[in-house]
């Protein structure tokens, strides 16, 4: 299995294809397994790499827990250095989009194009009391209820009513693999997330994608971010929820490929 060895431990990734590198970052309740369709289809045009973020999948746990997405993007930078990759097409979903935004801001020379799927705004859109309650609920869910109960309770809400039971079960199986250090690290990072002041400083051409029926990070959040980016395109995928890339992979992959292969 492909790993990158870093000071704190190993980062696992899945890779397929040849050509320009498309590096993919998963969301809070997922890992690299959720990108099966993208690895299969987008690898026909790109060298697709999907990581397990620190604390997820087969990657090592951070010690202590991370508290900001800057810490995740610092790890991403070290991974690219280890792999001797100078620049990438960077795609992040949900919390992965928050990592991608931070990375594209601080390591601009390493991002040729940016794709943000269902990006979160975190603390920027809630009161302090609601933000604290969200954090406490997430910590309770992982530390007290446990991964399987968390997955059973939360997975269905990540999809629209059009999603098949088979797909929901697959996503639930993936979410049940979350571990405390990873889930807590993202929970703290979402609690501290407010990237409002850096959106207009991102220079990479950017595609913002959102499920039309996403009620986790709704389309209005994607539009807010899109409106503040220097060079941005916004695409909604009909009849899909938060996990739009799993729910309608054909539309998602086509939109991403068209954006990445067009003339810069």
N, C-alpha and C positions, 0 to 999 in steps of 0.2 A: 504494500500500500504506500502511496506517495505521502511523505511527511516532510516538513521543514523543521529543523531543530533550532529552537531559540533559547535564550537564557532561562526563561521560566518553564519551558517544556516544548512539546511538539504541537505543530499545527498540521492537521490532516486536510487533504484536499482531493477532489476528484477531477480528472482532466481527460479531455477527449478532443480530437481534431487537430488541424494545422491552420496556420495563417495568423492574422492579427489576434492578439490575446484579448479575450472577453472574460473579465474576472467578475464573478458573481458572489454577492453577499446575501445571506438568508436573513429571515426575520426572527422575532422573539421566540416563537414556538416551533421553530423548524431547525433543520440542518441541511447539509448538502444533498441528502436523499430527496428532498422536495423538488430538486431541479432536474429530475430524470429526463423529462421531456425536452428541456432546453439543452441538456448535454447531448441528447440524441440528435436533435434537429439543427440547432445552431452550430454544432461542430462541423457541419457540412461547409460552413463559410469561415469559421473562426476556430482558434484554439481556445476552447472553453475550459475555464478553471473555476470550480465551485468549492469554496472552503467550508470547513466547520469552524465557526468562530471560537475564540477562546472560551472554554467551558461548555462546548457543544460537541455532539457527535463523538468522533474519535480524537478530538484535540484535547490537549491538557487543560486543566482548570487554572484560572488566574489565582494567585495568592499574593496579597489579599484580593477580595472582590474588586473589580473595576467600579469606578463611580462616574466616569464620563466616556462619551464616545470618542474623544481624542485618544484615550488609551487603546481603544480598539483600532483606530486608524494608524496609530504608531506601530501596532503589531502588523497590520497590513503592509505598511511601508517596509518593515524588516523582512516580511515574507517575500515581497517583490525583489528586494535586494538579494536575498538568498537564492532566489530563482533566476537572478541576473536578467530580470525583465525591466526595461527602462521606461516603458509607458504602456498603458492599457486602455481599452474600452472598459469602463467601470459601471456595473449594474448592481444596484442595491434595492432590496425590497423591505419596506417598513423600517425596522430598526437598522437594517442593512443600508437603507437609503440615507439615514442619518449619519452612519459611518462614511458613506460615499460622499456626502455633502462636505463633511469635515475634511476628508482626504483631498477632495478636489480644491478646497480652499487653501489648505496648508501645503499640499504637494502638487500644485497646479501643473507643473511641467511633466508630471507622470500620468496625466489623464487626457487622452485624446478626445474622447467623447464620454458623456455621462448619461446614464439612464436611471431615473428615480421612479420606482414602482410603489405606489400607495405610500408616499412619504409621511412620516409623523411630524407634528409640530410640538409635541410634548408639553412642557411647562408653559409654553408661550400662549396657549389657548385656554388655560384653566386657572381658577383661583388657587392660592396657596393651600387652602384647606382641602379642596378637591384633589389637587395634585398629591398632597400628603396621603389622602385616603386611597388614591390609586396605588401609590407605592406600598402602603401597608397591606392592601388587598393582594397585591402580587406576591409580596414576601410571605404572607400567610398561606397563599395558595401553594407555593412551592415547598415551604418549610414545614407546614402543618398538614395540609391536605395531601400533598405528594403529587408526583408527576402524572400518575394514571387518572386520579380524580380531577386534576387540573385539566387534562386533555379532554376528558369526557364532558366536563362542564363548559369548556370554552371553544372547542373546535367548530361546532356547527355555526356559531356566530361569525366565523371567518368566511363563510360562503353565502351566496345568494340562495333563494328558495329554488333555483333551477339546478343546483348541484346534485349529482347522483349520490346515493347512499354509499356506493363503493368508493367514491372519491373522498367523501367525508370520513369514512372509516380509515382510509389510507392516511389522511392528514392527522387523524386522531392517533394512529399508531406511531407516526413520526413525533408528534408533540409529546407523547408519553415517555419519550426518551430524554426529555430535558433534565438537566441536573441543577442543583442548587447554585453552585458558583457562577455558572453561565447566566441562568435566569435572573438571579439577584443582580449580577453586574449590569445587565441590560435594564432591569427595573430601576436601579439607582441612576443609570445614565439617562433614561427617559424622564425621571424626576428632575434632573438637572438640565434637560434639553431646552435650549432656546437659541436657534440659529438665525433668527430674524435679521440680525445685523450683518450676516455674511452672505446672504443669498445674492445680493447685487455685486458681490466681489468675485463670484465664480465666473471664470472666463471660458470654460469649456462649453462647446455646444451641448445642449441638454435636452433630453426627451423626458417628459413627465407623463407617466401612465397611471391610470387609476381605474379600478372597477367601478362601474357606474352606480352599483348598489352597495358600495363599501360603506359600512356603518362603523368601522373601527377608525380609519383615517379617511374621512369622507371626501368626495370630489372638491368641495369648497376649500379644503386644506391644500390639495394639489394645485388648485387654481391660484390660491394665495401665493404659493411658492413660485409657480410658473410666472406670474405677473411681475415678480421681483428679480428674476434671473436675467442676465444680460442677453442670452441667446437661447431661447427655449421654445419647444413645441409641446403642446398638451394633447393627449389622446385618452379618451374614455373608452373602456371596453364594455359594451352593453351586456346586460343580464349576468354580470359577475360581481362578486363581493371582494373582500379584502385580498384573498388569495387568487387574484385574477389570472396569474400565470399558471396556476394549476387547473383552474376552472375552465379556461378557454385558451389552452396553450397555442393553438394554431393562430388565433388572432394576435396573441401576445408576441409570439415568435416572429410573425410577419411584420408587425409594427417595429420591433426592435431591429430586425435585419434591414428593413428599408431605411431606417434612420442611420444605422452604422455604415452601410455601404454607399450611401449617397456621397456625392462630391463634397469635400470639406469646404 
